[in-house]
Amino acid sequence: MNEMSLTGRASDLTCFAFAPAAAAFRPVSPRRSGDLPEVLGGRYRIERLLGVGGMGAVYRARDLLREQFGDPEPYVALKTLSTEFAEYPDAHALLYSEFALAARLSHRLEGPTLDQLLDEHPQGLPWADCQSIARPLLEALAYSHGCGVLHGDLKPGNVILADDGLRLFDYGLGQSVAGRLPGLPRLCRSRIAAWTPRYAAPELLDGAPLSVATDIYALACLLYELSAGSHPFRRLDGRQAQNIGLDRILQRPAHLPSRCWPALRTALAFDPANRRIDAAELLAVFSASPCRLRRWLRLSHG
């Protein structure tokens, strides 16, 4: 799929279709139904469930109008909000914000998600396989941050392993970097605590705003899980893990080269002041050969 292009809610189906190319915002007639119809609004044929998260569910659908006009890729993502989140006063603004952020990041969506791969490798991935996933994932986040877009809910279920490469998707909890992308809705995210807890940085759970550092923490948990096969903090959220001092007993995953551990350990810091690394720096470490890494470290640290 080329776009995160249809949003709405499952209960009291008040749905909105977004077409980035035309910047259209078209309401679809609501229907009262416990389940989604086979064809929504007479236009979107639902094919299958892609994933479920804290806010709701995402489905793969075909835009029958685009198909009628011969579009070779008529596929869209249909997002539904859970009943709880549909009741927020600014739910529609939240959905539009997701569309506006995702529309700035062009990528295709098709393939299994990373959590499916992790289920098949409970001991973690060999380094070569881990690196082949970590590098494009870091590239995607570095690109996103460079465009002024914070993801807000990095987790294995939001990473698709497509035939032509890795894709990062679902910016439903995303936000623009402070001072970037003016004109987008500025929402009060403190009421929308849909973060996936085990990937949420402690400060985020304490009410701090999204930041590059909160994305980095979630990404670091994911990278650790790739190489170890298990969550770095026993699947506890950052605040719980911090309270019992799990960072003091954290060990380098066996599959992770020792040269990468200091950078990943920094990214896993509970205190954001100690999380002094960004996606581009992590990418340099995870991409470098041992000789290149030593040179990079000398340049970075004088």
C-alpha positions as CSV (number, residue, x, y, z in Angstrom):
1,M,0.0,0.0,0.0
2,N,1.2,3.5,-0.8
3,E,-0.5,5.5,1.9
4,M,-2.0,5.6,5.3
5,S,-5.1,6.9,3.6
6,L,-8.4,5.9,5.4
7,T,-9.2,6.6,9.0
8,G,-12.3,6.2,11.1
9,R,-13.8,4.4,14.0
10,A,-15.3,0.9,14.3
11,S,-18.2,1.9,16.5
12,D,-20.6,4.3,15.0
13,L,-18.7,4.2,11.7
14,T,-17.9,7.8,11.1
15,C,-15.0,7.4,8.7
16,F,-12.8,9.8,6.8
17,A,-11.0,9.0,3.5
18,F,-7.7,10.8,2.9
19,A,-6.2,11.1,-0.6
20,P,-2.7,12.6,-0.2
21,A,-2.3,13.3,-3.9
22,A,-5.4,15.5,-4.0
23,A,-5.3,16.6,-0.3
24,A,-8.9,15.6,-0.1
25,F,-10.8,15.1,3.1
26,R,-14.1,13.4,2.5
27,P,-16.6,12.1,5.1
28,V,-18.2,8.7,4.5
29,S,-21.8,8.2,5.6
30,P,-21.9,6.7,9.1
31,R,-23.4,3.3,9.9
32,R,-24.3,1.6,13.2
33,S,-22.6,-1.8,13.2
34,G,-20.6,-3.9,15.5
35,D,-18.4,-5.0,12.7
36,L,-17.0,-3.4,9.6
37,P,-19.0,-4.0,6.4
38,E,-17.4,-5.8,3.5
39,V,-17.5,-2.6,1.5
40,L,-17.2,0.7,3.5
41,G,-19.0,3.7,2.2
42,G,-19.6,2.0,-1.1
43,R,-16.0,2.5,-2.0
44,Y,-13.5,0.6,0.2
45,R,-13.5,-3.2,0.1
46,I,-11.9,-4.6,3.3
47,E,-9.5,-7.4,2.6
48,R,-7.7,-8.3,5.9
49,L,-6.6,-7.1,9.3
50,L,-3.1,-5.7,9.3
51,G,-2.6,-5.1,13.0
52,V,-4.2,-4.0,16.3
53,G,-2.8,-1.4,18.7
54,G,-3.7,0.8,21.6
55,M,-5.8,3.1,19.5
56,G,-7.6,0.6,17.4
57,A,-7.1,-1.6,14.3
58,V,-5.7,-1.2,10.8
59,Y,-7.1,-3.1,7.8
60,R,-5.9,-3.5,4.2
61,A,-8.6,-2.4,1.8
62,R,-9.0,-1.7,-1.9
63,D,-10.3,1.7,-3.1
64,L,-12.9,0.6,-5.7
65,L,-13.0,4.0,-7.3
66,R,-9.3,4.0,-8.0
67,E,-9.5,0.5,-9.2
68,Q,-12.4,1.5,-11.6
69,F,-10.1,4.2,-13.1
70,G,-7.4,1.6,-13.7
71,D,-5.0,2.5,-10.8
72,P,-2.6,-0.5,-10.7
73,E,-2.2,0.0,-6.9
74,P,-5.6,0.8,-5.4
75,Y,-4.7,-0.4,-1.9
76,V,-5.1,1.7,1.2
77,A,-4.9,1.3,4.9
78,L,-8.1,1.7,6.8
79,K,-7.7,2.7,10.4
80,T,-10.5,2.3,13.0
81,L,-10.5,3.8,16.4
82,S,-11.6,1.8,19.5
83,T,-14.7,3.0,21.2
84,E,-12.7,4.6,24.0
85,F,-10.5,6.7,21.7
86,A,-13.4,7.6,19.4
87,E,-15.0,9.5,22.3
88,Y,-12.1,11.9,22.7
89,P,-13.2,15.5,21.7
90,D,-10.3,15.8,19.3
91,A,-10.4,12.3,17.9
92,H,-10.9,13.6,14.4
93,A,-8.0,16.0,14.7
94,L,-5.9,13.1,16.0
95,L,-6.7,11.1,12.9
96,Y,-6.0,14.0,10.6
97,S,-2.7,14.6,12.3
98,E,-1.7,11.0,11.6
99,F,-2.5,11.4,7.9
100,A,-0.7,14.7,7.7
101,L,2.5,13.2,9.2
102,A,2.4,10.0,7.2
103,A,1.7,11.9,4.0
104,R,5.1,13.5,4.3
105,L,6.8,10.1,4.5
106,S,6.4,8.2,1.2
107,H,6.7,4.4,1.5
108,R,4.9,1.2,0.5
109,L,3.2,-1.2,3.0
110,E,3.0,-4.9,2.3
111,G,4.5,-7.9,4.0
112,P,4.8,-9.6,7.5
113,T,5.5,-7.5,10.6
114,L,8.6,-7.7,12.7
115,D,6.8,-9.3,15.7
116,Q,6.0,-12.3,13.5
117,L,9.7,-12.7,12.8
118,L,10.6,-12.4,16.4
119,D,8.1,-15.1,17.3
120,E,10.1,-17.4,15.0
121,H,13.5,-16.5,16.6
122,P,13.1,-16.6,20.4
123,Q,16.9,-16.7,20.9
124,G,17.4,-13.6,18.7
125,L,18.7,-13.2,15.2
126,P,22.3,-13.9,14.1
127,W,24.2,-10.6,13.7
128,A,24.1,-10.6,9.9
129,D,20.3,-10.9,9.9
130,C,19.9,-8.5,12.8
131,Q,22.0,-5.9,11.0
132,S,20.1,-6.3,7.8
133,I,17.0,-5.2,9.6
134,A,18.5,-2.7,12.0
135,R,20.1,-0.6,9.3
136,P,17.0,0.1,7.2
137,L,15.0,0.6,10.4
138,L,17.5,3.2,11.6
139,E,17.6,4.8,8.2
140,A,13.8,5.1,8.3
141,L,13.7,6.7,11.7
142,A,16.6,9.0,10.9
143,Y,14.7,10.1,7.8
144,S,11.5,10.6,9.8
145,H,13.3,12.7,12.4
146,G,15.1,14.6,9.6
147,C,11.6,15.5,8.2
148,G,10.5,16.8,11.5
149,V,8.3,13.8,12.3
150,L,8.3,11.8,15.6
151,H,6.8,8.3,15.4
152,G,5.6,8.0,19.0
153,D,4.9,4.3,19.1
154,L,7.9,2.3,17.8
155,K,7.4,-1.4,18.3
156,P,7.8,-4.7,16.3
157,G,4.2,-4.6,15.1
158,N,4.7,-1.3,13.4
159,V,7.6,-2.5,11.2
160,I,6.7,-4.3,8.0
161,L,9.3,-6.5,6.2
162,A,8.3,-6.0,2.6
163,D,9.7,-7.8,-0.4
164,D,11.5,-4.7,-1.5
165,G,12.6,-3.5,2.0
166,L,11.6,-2.6,5.5
167,R,8.8,-0.1,6.2
168,L,8.0,1.8,9.3
169,F,4.3,2.7,9.6
170,D,1.5,3.7,11.9
171,Y,2.1,7.3,13.0
172,G,-1.2,7.5,14.9
173,L,0.5,8.7,18.0
174,G,3.1,10.7,16.2
175,Q,3.8,14.4,16.5
176,S,6.0,17.0,14.7
177,V,9.3,18.0,16.2
178,A,8.9,21.3,18.1
179,G,9.2,24.2,15.7
180,R,8.9,22.0,12.6
181,L,5.9,21.5,10.3
182,P,3.9,24.6,11.4
183,G,0.1,24.5,10.8
184,L,-0.4,20.9,11.9
185,P,-2.9,20.3,14.7
186,R,-1.2,20.6,18.1
187,L,-3.0,18.1,20.3
188,C,-3.0,17.5,24.0
189,R,-1.4,14.1,24.0
190,S,-1.5,13.7,27.8
191,R,-5.1,12.5,27.6
192,I,-4.2,9.9,24.9
193,A,-2.0,7.4,26.7
194,A,-2.0,4.7,24.1
195,W,1.7,4.1,24.1
196,T,2.7,0.5,24.0
197,P,4.0,0.4,27.7
198,R,7.1,-1.8,27.3
199,Y,8.5,0.5,24.5
200,A,7.6,3.7,26.2
201,A,10.4,5.8,27.8
202,P,10.0,6.5,31.5
203,E,9.6,10.3,30.9
204,L,6.8,9.6,28.4
205,L,4.9,7.6,31.0
206,D,5.4,10.5,33.5
207,G,3.7,12.9,31.1
208,A,6.6,14.4,29.2
209,P,6.0,15.2,25.6
210,L,7.2,13.1,22.7
211,S,10.7,13.8,21.6
212,V,13.6,12.4,19.6
213,A,14.8,10.8,22.8
214,T,11.5,8.9,23.5
215,D,11.6,7.5,20.0
216,I,15.3,6.5,20.5
217,Y,14.4,4.6,23.7
218,A,11.7,2.6,22.0
219,L,13.9,1.9,19.0
220,A,16.7,0.7,21.4
221,C,14.3,-1.7,23.1
222,L,13.4,-3.1,19.6
223,L,17.0,-3.4,18.5
224,Y,17.9,-5.2,21.7
225,E,15.0,-7.6,21.2
226,L,16.2,-8.3,17.6
227,S,19.6,-9.5,18.8
228,A,18.6,-11.1,22.1
229,G,15.1,-12.5,21.3
230,S,13.8,-11.0,24.5
231,H,12.9,-7.5,25.7
232,P,15.7,-5.8,27.6
233,F,13.6,-5.1,30.7
234,R,11.5,-8.3,31.0
235,R,8.7,-6.6,29.0
236,L,8.1,-4.1,31.8
237,D,7.5,-0.5,31.0
238,G,10.4,1.9,31.5
239,R,9.1,3.3,34.8
240,Q,8.7,-0.1,36.3
241,A,12.1,-1.3,35.1
242,Q,13.7,1.9,36.4
243,N,12.1,1.5,39.8
244,I,13.6,-2.0,40.3
245,G,17.0,-1.1,38.8
246,L,16.9,-3.5,35.8
247,D,19.4,-1.3,34.0
248,R,22.1,-2.3,36.5
249,I,22.0,-6.0,35.4
250,L,21.5,-5.4,31.7
251,Q,23.9,-7.5,29.6
252,R,25.0,-7.3,26.0
253,P,23.0,-9.8,23.8
254,A,25.2,-12.7,22.7
255,H,24.5,-11.9,19.0
256,L,25.4,-8.3,19.2
257,P,29.0,-7.3,18.5
258,S,30.7,-5.7,21.5
259,R,31.5,-2.6,19.4
260,C,27.8,-1.9,19.1
261,W,26.9,-2.3,22.8
262,P,28.0,1.1,24.2
263,A,25.8,2.9,21.7
264,L,22.8,0.7,22.3
265,R,23.3,0.9,26.0
266,T,23.3,4.7,25.8
267,A,20.0,4.6,23.8
268,L,18.5,2.4,26.5
269,A,19.2,4.9,29.3
270,F,16.2,5.6,31.6
271,D,17.2,9.2,32.1
272,P,16.8,11.1,28.8
273,A,19.7,13.4,29.8
274,N,21.9,10.3,29.5
275,R,20.3,9.1,26.2
276,R,22.8,11.2,24.2
277,I,22.5,9.6,20.8
278,D,20.3,9.9,17.8
279,A,19.1,7.6,15.0
280,A,21.9,8.7,12.6
281,E,24.6,8.0,15.2
282,L,23.1,4.6,15.9
283,L,23.0,3.9,12.2
284,A,26.7,4.8,11.9
285,V,27.5,2.3,14.7
286,F,25.3,-0.5,13.4
287,S,26.5,0.0,9.8
288,A,30.3,0.3,10.5
289,S,32.9,-2.4,10.2
290,P,35.2,-2.5,13.3
291,C,37.9,-0.4,11.5
292,R,35.3,2.2,10.4
293,L,33.8,2.3,13.8
294,R,37.1,3.0,15.6
295,R,37.6,5.9,13.1
296,W,34.1,7.2,13.8
297,L,34.6,7.1,17.5
298,R,37.8,9.0,17.3
299,L,36.1,11.7,15.2
300,S,33.1,11.8,17.4
301,H,34.9,12.0,20.7
302,G,38.0,14.0,19.7
